[in-house]
Amino acid sequence: MDTSKIKSSLRKRILPYLFLASIFVLALTFVLGGLGKAGEASAAEGLRIAEESIRRAVINCYASEGIYPPNYEYLKTHYGISIDEERYIVHYEIFASNIMPSITVLEDKGK
């Protein structure tokens, strides 16, 4: 048998498998990329929820006591705030008891 016919026959058998393999790799790349984006969105939502829960507790304290909480520890003790401090860093800065404090929640990238 002629070697050119053998090579042509071999190409005809292998080519569909190579095409399917490349489609599979492409689809896998898109799926993994989508999972990464979902993880990023989840982390951003966690930050938003943590900060919002602290703000609600601060406003609740002001409504019931007439002053803003003096520090973040006060919120944890008296208003049951429970933030994952292994994952988030809470920056709570108060200027005066009648002015809304500055609240910032950041993800702790070091852990």
Biopython code that builds the backbone (N, CA, C, O; Angstrom):
import numpy as np
from Bio.PDB.StructureBuilder import StructureBuilder

atoms = [
    (1, "MET", "N", (0.836, -1.168, 0.000)),
    (1, "MET", "CA", (0.000, 0.000, 0.000)),
    (1, "MET", "C", (0.888, 1.241, 0.000)),
    (1, "MET", "O", (1.966, 1.246, 0.594)),
    (2, "ASP", "N", (0.445, 2.235, -0.639)),
    (2, "ASP", "CA", (1.154, 3.500, -0.799)),
    (2, "ASP", "C", (1.190, 4.257, 0.530)),
    (2, "ASP", "O", (0.181, 4.293, 1.233)),
    (3, "THR", "N", (2.332, 4.865, 0.895)),
    (3, "THR", "CA", (2.460, 5.588, 2.176)),
    (3, "THR", "C", (1.612, 6.846, 2.195)),
    (3, "THR", "O", (1.143, 7.241, 3.262)),
    (4, "SER", "N", (1.398, 7.484, 1.066)),
    (4, "SER", "CA", (0.564, 8.681, 1.031)),
    (4, "SER", "C", (-0.889, 8.330, 1.339)),
    (4, "SER", "O", (-1.594, 9.116, 1.973)),
    (5, "LYS", "N", (-1.348, 7.146, 0.892)),
    (5, "LYS", "CA", (-2.714, 6.712, 1.202)),
    (5, "LYS", "C", (-2.848, 6.392, 2.693)),
    (5, "LYS", "O", (-3.884, 6.667, 3.300)),
    (6, "ILE", "N", (-1.809, 5.818, 3.274)),
    (6, "ILE", "CA", (-1.824, 5.502, 4.701)),
    (6, "ILE", "C", (-1.877, 6.797, 5.515)),
    (6, "ILE", "O", (-2.653, 6.901, 6.465)),
    (7, "LYS", "N", (-1.059, 7.776, 5.150)),
    (7, "LYS", "CA", (-1.055, 9.059, 5.862)),
    (7, "LYS", "C", (-2.403, 9.759, 5.716)),
    (7, "LYS", "O", (-2.917, 10.320, 6.684)),
    (8, "SER", "N", (-2.968, 9.731, 4.536)),
    (8, "SER", "CA", (-4.268, 10.362, 4.310)),
    (8, "SER", "C", (-5.351, 9.677, 5.125)),
    (8, "SER", "O", (-6.203, 10.341, 5.714)),
    (9, "SER", "N", (-5.321, 8.370, 5.160)),
    (9, "SER", "CA", (-6.294, 7.609, 5.939)),
    (9, "SER", "C", (-6.142, 7.898, 7.432)),
    (9, "SER", "O", (-7.129, 8.055, 8.151)),
    (10, "LEU", "N", (-4.920, 7.963, 7.871)),
    (10, "LEU", "CA", (-4.644, 8.248, 9.286)),
    (10, "LEU", "C", (-5.125, 9.646, 9.650)),
    (10, "LEU", "O", (-5.715, 9.828, 10.715)),
    (11, "ARG", "N", (-4.895, 10.618, 8.815)),
    (11, "ARG", "CA", (-5.372, 11.992, 9.054)),
    (11, "ARG", "C", (-6.884, 12.037, 9.140)),
    (11, "ARG", "O", (-7.439, 12.732, 9.991)),
    (12, "LYS", "N", (-7.554, 11.305, 8.268)),
    (12, "LYS", "CA", (-9.019, 11.297, 8.273)),
    (12, "LYS", "C", (-9.568, 10.708, 9.569)),
    (12, "LYS", "O", (-10.638, 11.114, 10.023)),
    (13, "ARG", "N", (-8.859, 9.762, 10.170)),
    (13, "ARG", "CA", (-9.316, 9.156, 11.427)),
    (13, "ARG", "C", (-8.965, 10.024, 12.637)),
    (13, "ARG", "O", (-9.739, 10.076, 13.592)),
    (14, "ILE", "N", (-7.829, 10.697, 12.619)),
    (14, "ILE", "CA", (-7.367, 11.470, 13.774)),
    (14, "ILE", "C", (-7.982, 12.867, 13.810)),
    (14, "ILE", "O", (-8.246, 13.384, 14.895)),
    (15, "LEU", "N", (-8.210, 13.479, 12.684)),
    (15, "LEU", "CA", (-8.684, 14.849, 12.612)),
    (15, "LEU", "C", (-9.972, 15.088, 13.407)),
    (15, "LEU", "O", (-10.034, 16.088, 14.123)),
    (16, "PRO", "N", (-10.994, 14.247, 13.332)),
    (16, "PRO", "CA", (-12.203, 14.492, 14.137)),
    (16, "PRO", "C", (-11.924, 14.458, 15.652)),
    (16, "PRO", "O", (-12.521, 15.221, 16.411)),
    (17, "TYR", "N", (-11.029, 13.585, 16.078)),
    (17, "TYR", "CA", (-10.698, 13.516, 17.502)),
    (17, "TYR", "C", (-9.952, 14.774, 17.961)),
    (17, "TYR", "O", (-10.196, 15.279, 19.057)),
    (18, "LEU", "N", (-9.060, 15.266, 17.135)),
    (18, "LEU", "CA", (-8.360, 16.500, 17.469)),
    (18, "LEU", "C", (-9.327, 17.675, 17.541)),
    (18, "LEU", "O", (-9.199, 18.538, 18.409)),
    (19, "PHE", "N", (-10.278, 17.706, 16.646)),
    (19, "PHE", "CA", (-11.287, 18.762, 16.642)),
    (19, "PHE", "C", (-12.128, 18.692, 17.921)),
    (19, "PHE", "O", (-12.363, 19.719, 18.560)),
    (20, "LEU", "N", (-12.578, 17.510, 18.296)),
    (20, "LEU", "CA", (-13.364, 17.344, 19.520)),
    (20, "LEU", "C", (-12.551, 17.699, 20.763)),
    (20, "LEU", "O", (-13.075, 18.303, 21.699)),
    (21, "ALA", "N", (-11.290, 17.328, 20.772)),
    (21, "ALA", "CA", (-10.429, 17.649, 21.913)),
    (21, "ALA", "C", (-10.254, 19.160, 22.053)),
    (21, "ALA", "O", (-10.273, 19.688, 23.165)),
    (22, "SER", "N", (-10.087, 19.844, 20.944)),
    (22, "SER", "CA", (-9.922, 21.306, 21.009)),
    (22, "SER", "C", (-11.217, 21.978, 21.465)),
    (22, "SER", "O", (-11.166, 22.957, 22.209)),
    (23, "ILE", "N", (-12.371, 21.477, 21.037)),
    (23, "ILE", "CA", (-13.663, 22.007, 21.499)),
    (23, "ILE", "C", (-13.808, 21.784, 23.003)),
    (23, "ILE", "O", (-14.271, 22.672, 23.720)),
    (24, "PHE", "N", (-13.415, 20.606, 23.484)),
    (24, "PHE", "CA", (-13.492, 20.299, 24.914)),
    (24, "PHE", "C", (-12.608, 21.247, 25.722)),
    (24, "PHE", "O", (-13.038, 21.764, 26.753)),
    (25, "VAL", "N", (-11.379, 21.480, 25.265)),
    (25, "VAL", "CA", (-10.464, 22.378, 25.975)),
    (25, "VAL", "C", (-11.023, 23.799, 25.994)),
    (25, "VAL", "O", (-10.930, 24.484, 27.013)),
    (26, "LEU", "N", (-11.587, 24.238, 24.909)),
    (26, "LEU", "CA", (-12.180, 25.568, 24.827)),
    (26, "LEU", "C", (-13.359, 25.696, 25.796)),
    (26, "LEU", "O", (-13.463, 26.690, 26.515)),
    (27, "ALA", "N", (-14.235, 24.706, 25.818)),
    (27, "ALA", "CA", (-15.385, 24.733, 26.729)),
    (27, "ALA", "C", (-14.928, 24.708, 28.182)),
    (27, "ALA", "O", (-15.487, 25.421, 29.015)),
    (28, "LEU", "N", (-13.935, 23.912, 28.491)),
    (28, "LEU", "CA", (-13.403, 23.834, 29.850)),
    (28, "LEU", "C", (-12.817, 25.178, 30.278)),
    (28, "LEU", "O", (-12.975, 25.586, 31.428)),
    (29, "THR", "N", (-12.148, 25.858, 29.367)),
    (29, "THR", "CA", (-11.594, 27.182, 29.658)),
    (29, "THR", "C", (-12.699, 28.167, 30.002)),
    (29, "THR", "O", (-12.560, 28.942, 30.948)),
    (30, "PHE", "N", (-13.796, 28.150, 29.249)),
    (30, "PHE", "CA", (-14.913, 29.051, 29.529)),
    (30, "PHE", "C", (-15.568, 28.732, 30.870)),
    (30, "PHE", "O", (-15.922, 29.649, 31.610)),
    (31, "VAL", "N", (-15.732, 27.473, 31.192)),
    (31, "VAL", "CA", (-16.349, 27.079, 32.464)),
    (31, "VAL", "C", (-15.487, 27.511, 33.640)),
    (31, "VAL", "O", (-16.001, 28.072, 34.608)),
    (32, "LEU", "N", (-14.198, 27.262, 33.573)),
    (32, "LEU", "CA", (-13.301, 27.651, 34.663)),
    (32, "LEU", "C", (-13.239, 29.170, 34.818)),
    (32, "LEU", "O", (-13.168, 29.675, 35.938)),
    (33, "GLY", "N", (-13.266, 29.886, 33.721)),
    (33, "GLY", "CA", (-13.301, 31.352, 33.780)),
    (33, "GLY", "C", (-14.569, 31.849, 34.439)),
    (33, "GLY", "O", (-14.532, 32.800, 35.220)),
    (34, "GLY", "N", (-15.695, 31.217, 34.133)),
    (34, "GLY", "CA", (-16.966, 31.590, 34.749)),
    (34, "GLY", "C", (-16.985, 31.316, 36.243)),
    (34, "GLY", "O", (-17.545, 32.097, 37.011)),
    (35, "LEU", "N", (-16.377, 30.215, 36.659)),
    (35, "LEU", "CA", (-16.307, 29.908, 38.085)),
    (35, "LEU", "C", (-15.469, 30.939, 38.827)),
    (35, "LEU", "O", (-15.796, 31.314, 39.953)),
    (36, "GLY", "N", (-14.418, 31.387, 38.216)),
    (36, "GLY", "CA", (-13.580, 32.425, 38.828)),
    (36, "GLY", "C", (-14.342, 33.721, 39.009)),
    (36, "GLY", "O", (-14.228, 34.371, 40.048)),
    (37, "LYS", "N", (-15.119, 34.103, 38.006)),
    (37, "LYS", "CA", (-15.932, 35.328, 38.088)),
    (37, "LYS", "C", (-16.994, 35.192, 39.170)),
    (37, "LYS", "O", (-17.278, 36.159, 39.877)),
    (38, "ALA", "N", (-17.581, 34.020, 39.310)),
    (38, "ALA", "CA", (-18.592, 33.800, 40.340)),
    (38, "ALA", "C", (-17.987, 33.929, 41.729)),
    (38, "ALA", "O", (-18.619, 34.482, 42.629)),
    (39, "GLY", "N", (-16.782, 33.431, 41.914)),
    (39, "GLY", "CA", (-16.093, 33.561, 43.199)),
    (39, "GLY", "C", (-15.806, 35.017, 43.544)),
    (39, "GLY", "O", (-15.957, 35.425, 44.696)),
    (40, "GLU", "N", (-15.393, 35.801, 42.552)),
    (40, "GLU", "CA", (-15.136, 37.224, 42.773)),
    (40, "GLU", "C", (-16.419, 37.952, 43.155)),
    (40, "GLU", "O", (-16.409, 38.795, 44.052)),
    (41, "ALA", "N", (-17.522, 37.633, 42.485)),
    (41, "ALA", "CA", (-18.806, 38.263, 42.791)),
    (41, "ALA", "C", (-19.266, 37.896, 44.198)),
    (41, "ALA", "O", (-19.824, 38.734, 44.907)),
    (42, "SER", "N", (-19.037, 36.666, 44.600)),
    (42, "SER", "CA", (-19.411, 36.219, 45.939)),
    (42, "SER", "C", (-18.620, 36.961, 47.004)),
    (42, "SER", "O", (-19.184, 37.350, 48.027)),
    (43, "ALA", "N", (-17.330, 37.163, 46.786)),
    (43, "ALA", "CA", (-16.495, 37.891, 47.741)),
    (43, "ALA", "C", (-16.951, 39.339, 47.867)),
    (43, "ALA", "O", (-17.011, 39.877, 48.973)),
    (44, "ALA", "N", (-17.272, 39.969, 46.748)),
    (44, "ALA", "CA", (-17.747, 41.355, 46.770)),
    (44, "ALA", "C", (-19.073, 41.452, 47.512)),
    (44, "ALA", "O", (-19.293, 42.402, 48.264)),
    (45, "GLU", "N", (-19.942, 40.497, 47.312)),
    (45, "GLU", "CA", (-21.237, 40.492, 47.998)),
    (45, "GLU", "C", (-21.050, 40.294, 49.501)),
    (45, "GLU", "O", (-21.767, 40.906, 50.292)),
    (46, "GLY", "N", (-20.106, 39.455, 49.906)),
    (46, "GLY", "CA", (-19.815, 39.255, 51.323)),
    (46, "GLY", "C", (-19.354, 40.547, 51.988)),
    (46, "GLY", "O", (-19.773, 40.855, 53.104)),
    (47, "LEU", "N", (-18.493, 41.303, 51.310)),
    (47, "LEU", "CA", (-18.045, 42.595, 51.822)),
    (47, "LEU", "C", (-19.215, 43.555, 51.985)),
    (47, "LEU", "O", (-19.337, 44.230, 53.008)),
    (48, "ARG", "N", (-20.065, 43.612, 50.983)),
    (48, "ARG", "CA", (-21.208, 44.514, 51.016)),
    (48, "ARG", "C", (-22.138, 44.175, 52.177)),
    (48, "ARG", "O", (-22.596, 45.067, 52.891)),
    (49, "ILE", "N", (-22.414, 42.902, 52.364)),
    (49, "ILE", "CA", (-23.312, 42.464, 53.437)),
    (49, "ILE", "C", (-22.712, 42.770, 54.806)),
    (49, "ILE", "O", (-23.422, 43.221, 55.705)),
    (50, "ALA", "N", (-21.415, 42.532, 54.974)),
    (50, "ALA", "CA", (-20.756, 42.809, 56.256)),
    (50, "ALA", "C", (-20.838, 44.296, 56.592)),
    (50, "ALA", "O", (-21.187, 44.660, 57.715)),
    (51, "GLU", "N", (-20.523, 45.144, 55.637)),
    (51, "GLU", "CA", (-20.562, 46.586, 55.879)),
    (51, "GLU", "C", (-21.984, 47.058, 56.142)),
    (51, "GLU", "O", (-22.211, 47.889, 57.021)),
    (52, "GLU", "N", (-22.927, 46.542, 55.397)),
    (52, "GLU", "CA", (-24.330, 46.932, 55.584)),
    (52, "GLU", "C", (-24.851, 46.524, 56.966)),
    (52, "GLU", "O", (-25.602, 47.278, 57.586)),
    (53, "SER", "N", (-24.466, 45.351, 57.450)),
    (53, "SER", "CA", (-24.934, 44.921, 58.769)),
    (53, "SER", "C", (-24.359, 45.812, 59.870)),
    (53, "SER", "O", (-25.042, 46.091, 60.856)),
    (54, "ILE", "N", (-23.113, 46.261, 59.714)),
    (54, "ILE", "CA", (-22.529, 47.178, 60.696)),
    (54, "ILE", "C", (-23.251, 48.515, 60.650)),
    (54, "ILE", "O", (-23.567, 49.079, 61.698)),
    (55, "ARG", "N", (-23.518, 49.028, 59.461)),
    (55, "ARG", "CA", (-24.235, 50.306, 59.335)),
    (55, "ARG", "C", (-25.626, 50.230, 59.966)),
    (55, "ARG", "O", (-26.051, 51.164, 60.646)),
    (56, "ARG", "N", (-26.321, 49.142, 59.748)),
    (56, "ARG", "CA", (-27.659, 48.993, 60.350)),
    (56, "ARG", "C", (-27.576, 48.998, 61.871)),
    (56, "ARG", "O", (-28.407, 49.615, 62.538)),
    (57, "ALA", "N", (-26.579, 48.315, 62.418)),
    (57, "ALA", "CA", (-26.416, 48.283, 63.871)),
    (57, "ALA", "C", (-26.069, 49.676, 64.405)),
    (57, "ALA", "O", (-26.545, 50.063, 65.472)),
    (58, "VAL", "N", (-25.259, 50.418, 63.684)),
    (58, "VAL", "CA", (-24.897, 51.781, 64.091)),
    (58, "VAL", "C", (-26.140, 52.668, 64.112)),
    (58, "VAL", "O", (-26.352, 53.419, 65.064)),
    (59, "ILE", "N", (-26.948, 52.583, 63.083)),
    (59, "ILE", "CA", (-28.170, 53.387, 63.007)),
    (59, "ILE", "C", (-29.158, 52.957, 64.089)),
    (59, "ILE", "O", (-29.820, 53.797, 64.698)),
    (60, "ASN", "N", (-29.256, 51.666, 64.324)),
    (60, "ASN", "CA", (-30.124, 51.161, 65.385)),
    (60, "ASN", "C", (-29.681, 51.697, 66.744)),
    (60, "ASN", "O", (-30.519, 52.097, 67.552)),
    (61, "CYS", "N", (-28.390, 51.709, 67.001)),
    (61, "CYS", "CA", (-27.844, 52.236, 68.248)),
    (61, "CYS", "C", (-28.188, 53.720, 68.389)),
    (61, "CYS", "O", (-28.607, 54.165, 69.457)),
    (62, "TYR", "N", (-28.011, 54.476, 67.315)),
    (62, "TYR", "CA", (-28.302, 55.907, 67.374)),
    (62, "TYR", "C", (-29.791, 56.150, 67.632)),
    (62, "TYR", "O", (-30.160, 57.052, 68.384)),
    (63, "ALA", "N", (-30.633, 55.343, 67.007)),
    (63, "ALA", "CA", (-32.074, 55.499, 67.195)),
    (63, "ALA", "C", (-32.502, 55.158, 68.622)),
    (63, "ALA", "O", (-33.386, 55.815, 69.171)),
    (64, "SER", "N", (-31.895, 54.154, 69.219)),
    (64, "SER", "CA", (-32.329, 53.736, 70.554)),
    (64, "SER", "C", (-31.600, 54.452, 71.694)),
    (64, "SER", "O", (-32.183, 54.657, 72.759)),
    (65, "GLU", "N", (-30.332, 54.837, 71.489)),
    (65, "GLU", "CA", (-29.552, 55.434, 72.567)),
    (65, "GLU", "C", (-29.289, 56.926, 72.385)),
    (65, "GLU", "O", (-28.909, 57.607, 73.337)),
    (66, "GLY", "N", (-29.488, 57.441, 71.168)),
    (66, "GLY", "CA", (-29.261, 58.858, 70.917)),
    (66, "GLY", "C", (-27.816, 59.223, 70.619)),
    (66, "GLY", "O", (-27.512, 60.394, 70.394)),
    (67, "ILE", "N", (-26.931, 58.256, 70.611)),
    (67, "ILE", "CA", (-25.526, 58.481, 70.242)),
    (67, "ILE", "C", (-25.071, 57.335, 69.342)),
    (67, "ILE", "O", (-25.634, 56.240, 69.355)),
    (68, "TYR", "N", (-24.039, 57.624, 68.568)),
    (68, "TYR", "CA", (-23.448, 56.560, 67.771)),
    (68, "TYR", "C", (-22.525, 55.741, 68.669)),
    (68, "TYR", "O", (-21.960, 56.282, 69.619)),
    (69, "PRO", "N", (-22.363, 54.455, 68.387)),
    (69, "PRO", "CA", (-21.497, 53.609, 69.223)),
    (69, "PRO", "C", (-20.072, 54.157, 69.246)),
    (69, "PRO", "O", (-19.561, 54.599, 68.216)),
    (70, "PRO", "N", (-19.431, 54.131, 70.409)),
    (70, "PRO", "CA", (-18.081, 54.697, 70.510)),
    (70, "PRO", "C", (-17.016, 53.896, 69.757)),
    (70, "PRO", "O", (-15.992, 54.449, 69.356)),
    (71, "ASN", "N", (-17.255, 52.588, 69.563)),
    (71, "ASN", "CA", (-16.274, 51.772, 68.843)),
    (71, "ASN", "C", (-16.952, 50.488, 68.336)),
    (71, "ASN", "O", (-18.102, 50.193, 68.658)),
    (72, "TYR", "N", (-16.202, 49.759, 67.547)),
    (72, "TYR", "CA", (-16.711, 48.524, 66.951)),
    (72, "TYR", "C", (-16.979, 47.465, 68.012)),
    (72, "TYR", "O", (-17.927, 46.690, 67.889)),
    (73, "GLU", "N", (-16.156, 47.426, 69.045)),
    (73, "GLU", "CA", (-16.345, 46.455, 70.137)),
    (73, "GLU", "C", (-17.698, 46.654, 70.815)),
    (73, "GLU", "O", (-18.353, 45.684, 71.198)),
    (74, "TYR", "N", (-18.112, 47.899, 70.961)),
    (74, "TYR", "CA", (-19.413, 48.212, 71.564)),
    (74, "TYR", "C", (-20.540, 47.596, 70.733)),
    (74, "TYR", "O", (-21.499, 47.048, 71.276)),
    (75, "LEU", "N", (-20.409, 47.694, 69.432)),
    (75, "LEU", "CA", (-21.414, 47.091, 68.536)),
    (75, "LEU", "C", (-21.460, 45.573, 68.710)),
    (75, "LEU", "O", (-22.536, 44.978, 68.774)),
    (76, "LYS", "N", (-20.303, 44.966, 68.785)),
    (76, "LYS", "CA", (-20.262, 43.506, 68.945)),
    (76, "LYS", "C", (-20.892, 43.092, 70.269)),
    (76, "LYS", "O", (-21.635, 42.112, 70.327)),
    (77, "THR", "N", (-20.600, 43.831, 71.325)),
    (77, "THR", "CA", (-21.094, 43.482, 72.659)),
    (77, "THR", "C", (-22.586, 43.735, 72.819)),
    (77, "THR", "O", (-23.307, 42.881, 73.333)),
    (78, "HIS", "N", (-23.058, 44.905, 72.382)),
    (78, "HIS", "CA", (-24.431, 45.319, 72.662)),
    (78, "HIS", "C", (-25.422, 45.062, 71.522)),
    (78, "HIS", "O", (-26.629, 45.028, 71.759)),
    (79, "TYR", "N", (-24.942, 44.882, 70.307)),
    (79, "TYR", "CA", (-25.848, 44.728, 69.171)),
    (79, "TYR", "C", (-25.637, 43.438, 68.386)),
    (79, "TYR", "O", (-26.225, 43.257, 67.319)),
    (80, "GLY", "N", (-24.821, 42.560, 68.895)),
    (80, "GLY", "CA", (-24.682, 41.229, 68.321)),
    (80, "GLY", "C", (-24.081, 41.163, 66.934)),
    (80, "GLY", "O", (-24.357, 40.226, 66.185)),
    (81, "ILE", "N", (-23.270, 42.134, 66.580)),
    (81, "ILE", "CA", (-22.614, 42.101, 65.269)),
    (81, "ILE", "C", (-21.614, 40.944, 65.251)),
    (81, "ILE", "O", (-20.800, 40.787, 66.161)),
    (82, "SER", "N", (-21.697, 40.156, 64.206)),
    (82, "SER", "CA", (-20.795, 39.010, 64.081)),
    (82, "SER", "C", (-20.235, 38.984, 62.662)),
    (82, "SER", "O", (-20.865, 38.478, 61.733)),
    (83, "ILE", "N", (-19.045, 39.537, 62.524)),
    (83, "ILE", "CA", (-18.350, 39.574, 61.239)),
    (83, "ILE", "C", (-17.178, 38.607, 61.324)),
    (83, "ILE", "O", (-16.500, 38.535, 62.348)),
    (84, "ASP", "N", (-16.943, 37.872, 60.260)),
    (84, "ASP", "CA", (-15.810, 36.941, 60.211)),
    (84, "ASP", "C", (-14.510, 37.741, 60.183)),
    (84, "ASP", "O", (-14.059, 38.173, 59.123)),
    (85, "GLU", "N", (-13.918, 37.933, 61.353)),
    (85, "GLU", "CA", (-12.727, 38.759, 61.457)),
    (85, "GLU", "C", (-11.472, 38.059, 60.956)),
    (85, "GLU", "O", (-10.414, 38.681, 60.854)),
    (86, "GLU", "N", (-11.578, 36.788, 60.645)),
    (86, "GLU", "CA", (-10.479, 36.080, 59.988)),
    (86, "GLU", "C", (-10.432, 36.458, 58.504)),
    (86, "GLU", "O", (-9.380, 36.425, 57.865)),
    (87, "ARG", "N", (-11.599, 36.816, 57.983)),
    (87, "ARG", "CA", (-11.722, 37.104, 56.558)),
    (87, "ARG", "C", (-11.768, 38.602, 56.253)),
    (87, "ARG", "O", (-11.307, 39.041, 55.199)),
    (88, "TYR", "N", (-12.333, 39.390, 57.189)),
    (88, "TYR", "CA", (-12.532, 40.816, 56.953)),
    (88, "TYR", "C", (-11.827, 41.669, 58.005)),
    (88, "TYR", "O", (-11.653, 41.256, 59.151)),
    (89, "ILE", "N", (-11.431, 42.857, 57.590)),
    (89, "ILE", "CA", (-10.878, 43.868, 58.484)),
    (89, "ILE", "C", (-11.902, 44.992, 58.564)),
    (89, "ILE", "O", (-12.331, 45.520, 57.538)),
    (90, "VAL", "N", (-12.293, 45.358, 59.777)),
    (90, "VAL", "CA", (-13.282, 46.413, 59.969)),
    (90, "VAL", "C", (-12.564, 47.656, 60.477)),
    (90, "VAL", "O", (-11.882, 47.623, 61.502)),
    (91, "HIS", "N", (-12.729, 48.752, 59.741)),
    (91, "HIS", "CA", (-12.183, 50.036, 60.153)),
    (91, "HIS", "C", (-13.363, 50.908, 60.568)),
    (91, "HIS", "O", (-14.202, 51.269, 59.743)),
    (92, "TYR", "N", (-13.418, 51.241, 61.853)),
    (92, "TYR", "CA", (-14.522, 52.011, 62.427)),
    (92, "TYR", "C", (-13.928, 53.258, 63.059)),
    (92, "TYR", "O", (-13.183, 53.168, 64.035)),
    (93, "GLU", "N", (-14.253, 54.422, 62.508)),
    (93, "GLU", "CA", (-13.688, 55.675, 63.003)),
    (93, "GLU", "C", (-14.813, 56.647, 63.320)),
    (93, "GLU", "O", (-15.629, 56.975, 62.458)),
    (94, "ILE", "N", (-14.848, 57.103, 64.570)),
    (94, "ILE", "CA", (-15.893, 58.031, 64.993)),
    (94, "ILE", "C", (-15.263, 59.390, 65.282)),
    (94, "ILE", "O", (-14.197, 59.488, 65.890)),
    (95, "PHE", "N", (-15.952, 60.432, 64.831)),
    (95, "PHE", "CA", (-15.477, 61.802, 65.050)),
    (95, "PHE", "C", (-16.154, 62.413, 66.278)),
    (95, "PHE", "O", (-15.499, 63.029, 67.118)),
    (96, "ALA", "N", (-17.460, 62.234, 66.367)),
    (96, "ALA", "CA", (-18.234, 62.740, 67.508)),
    (96, "ALA", "C", (-19.437, 61.833, 67.698)),
    (96, "ALA", "O", (-19.826, 61.100, 66.788)),
    (97, "SER", "N", (-20.031, 61.888, 68.903)),
    (97, "SER", "CA", (-21.133, 60.974, 69.204)),
    (97, "SER", "C", (-22.407, 61.279, 68.416)),
    (97, "SER", "O", (-23.318, 60.452, 68.381)),
    (98, "ASN", "N", (-22.485, 62.445, 67.787)),
    (98, "ASN", "CA", (-23.673, 62.800, 67.012)),
    (98, "ASN", "C", (-23.418, 62.845, 65.502)),
    (98, "ASN", "O", (-24.272, 63.303, 64.743)),
    (99, "ILE", "N", (-22.266, 62.378, 65.074)),
    (99, "ILE", "CA", (-21.928, 62.329, 63.641)),
    (99, "ILE", "C", (-21.684, 60.877, 63.251)),
    (99, "ILE", "O", (-20.955, 60.147, 63.923)),
    (100, "MET", "N", (-22.309, 60.481, 62.154)),
    (100, "MET", "CA", (-22.185, 59.101, 61.668)),
    (100, "MET", "C", (-20.718, 58.724, 61.505)),
    (100, "MET", "O", (-19.964, 59.441, 60.847)),
    (101, "PRO", "N", (-20.305, 57.604, 62.097)),
    (101, "PRO", "CA", (-18.898, 57.181, 61.977)),
    (101, "PRO", "C", (-18.559, 56.721, 60.564)),
    (101, "PRO", "O", (-19.435, 56.379, 59.770)),
    (102, "SER", "N", (-17.282, 56.724, 60.283)),
    (102, "SER", "CA", (-16.778, 56.192, 59.022)),
    (102, "SER", "C", (-16.585, 54.698, 59.190)),
    (102, "SER", "O", (-15.871, 54.258, 60.091)),
    (103, "ILE", "N", (-17.223, 53.910, 58.322)),
    (103, "ILE", "CA", (-17.159, 52.461, 58.418)),
    (103, "ILE", "C", (-16.613, 51.920, 57.095)),
    (103, "ILE", "O", (-17.151, 52.208, 56.026)),
    (104, "THR", "N", (-15.549, 51.141, 57.182)),
    (104, "THR", "CA", (-14.975, 50.509, 56.005)),
    (104, "THR", "C", (-14.686, 49.051, 56.333)),
    (104, "THR", "O", (-14.089, 48.741, 57.364)),
    (105, "VAL", "N", (-15.114, 48.165, 55.448)),
    (105, "VAL", "CA", (-14.828, 46.742, 55.612)),
    (105, "VAL", "C", (-13.993, 46.308, 54.418)),
    (105, "VAL", "O", (-14.378, 46.515, 53.267)),
    (106, "LEU", "N", (-12.853, 45.710, 54.703)),
    (106, "LEU", "CA", (-11.940, 45.242, 53.662)),
    (106, "LEU", "C", (-11.696, 43.761, 53.813)),
    (106, "LEU", "O", (-11.748, 43.218, 54.916)),
    (107, "GLU", "N", (-11.428, 43.106, 52.692)),
    (107, "GLU", "CA", (-11.083, 41.697, 52.742)),
    (107, "GLU", "C", (-9.625, 41.561, 53.160)),
    (107, "GLU", "O", (-8.758, 42.252, 52.624)),
    (108, "ASP", "N", (-9.350, 40.678, 54.108)),
    (108, "ASP", "CA", (-7.996, 40.438, 54.590)),
    (108, "ASP", "C", (-7.298, 39.519, 53.599)),
    (108, "ASP", "O", (-7.492, 38.303, 53.632)),
    (109, "LYS", "N", (-6.488, 40.093, 52.720)),
    (109, "LYS", "CA", (-5.803, 39.332, 51.674)),
    (109, "LYS", "C", (-4.630, 38.534, 52.208)),
    (109, "LYS", "O", (-4.123, 37.642, 51.527)),
    (110, "GLY", "N", (-4.190, 38.848, 53.433)),
    (110, "GLY", "CA", (-3.037, 38.176, 54.001)),
    (110, "GLY", "C", (-3.321, 36.750, 54.446)),
    (110, "GLY", "O", (-2.381, 36.014, 54.746)),
    (111, "LYS", "N", (-4.554, 36.341, 54.500)),
    (111, "LYS", "CA", (-4.894, 34.993, 54.987)),
    (111, "LYS", "C", (-5.509, 34.162, 53.918)),
    (111, "LYS", "O", (-5.853, 33.005, 54.158)),
]
sb = StructureBuilder()
sb.init_structure("model")
sb.init_model(0)
sb.init_chain("A")
sb.init_seg("    ")
for serial, (resi, resn, name, xyz) in enumerate(atoms, 1):
    if name == "N":
        sb.init_residue(resn, " ", resi, " ")
    sb.init_atom(name, np.array(xyz, "f"), 0.0, 1.0, " ", f" {name:<3s}", serial, name[0])
structure = sb.get_structure()
